[in-house]
Amino acid sequence: MFSDLPWYGKVLALVAFFAIMTASSASAYWQDGNKLYDQCEAQINFGVGYMQGAVDALALAMNEGTFCIPPTVTGKQLRDVVCRDLRENPKDRNLLAALLVFRSVQQAWPCK
């Protein structure tokens, strides 16, 4: 079903899925960039687990070649990259956290 979609179509489908599955009257997303940034600032370990889970979910939904994280990258490195991007792009923190994690990973570790 999704194999015919381009990579960005798969990202949008995955984001839509996350939004639908986690929607509530209080917030459209279970985890947005503001909440994830707060965890970065407080150095809460949950943020690392969320980021790793988002990367795993995106890797399952995407074709190879969208991002290429070296096997030696640690959870702390992933956290540092995502938290740096959240710190440097405060205007985007209202977006779905999974989308922001994807953007950070894709920029940090593109496939060559």
C-alpha positions, 0 to 999 in steps of 0.5 A, a space after each residue: 500500500 505505501 510502497 508506491 509512495 515517495 519518501 516524503 509521502 511516507 513521512 506524511 502518512 506516518 505523521 498523520 498516523 501518529 497525529 490520529 492515534 495520539 490526538 486528544 482534546 488538550 493537544 493534537 500530538 502526544 509529543 510536540 517539539 516543545 515537550 521534547 525540548 523541555 526534556 532536553 533542557 531537563 536532561 530527562 532520559 525519556 527523551 532519548 527513548 522517544 527519539 530512538 523509538 521515532 527513528 525506529 518507526 521511521 526506519 520501518 516506514 521508509 525505504 533505505 536511503 532516507 537517512 543512514 545512521 552509523 551503527 556506532 551512534 549512541 543514544 546520547 549522540 542522537 539526543 545531542 543532535 535532536 536537542 541542538 536542532 530544537 534549541 536552534 529552531 524554536 519556531 518549529 517546536 510546535 510541530 510533531 516531535 517525531 517529524 522534528 526527530 526525522 528532520 534532525 536525523 536526516 540532516 545529521 546522517 544523510 545517505 551518501 
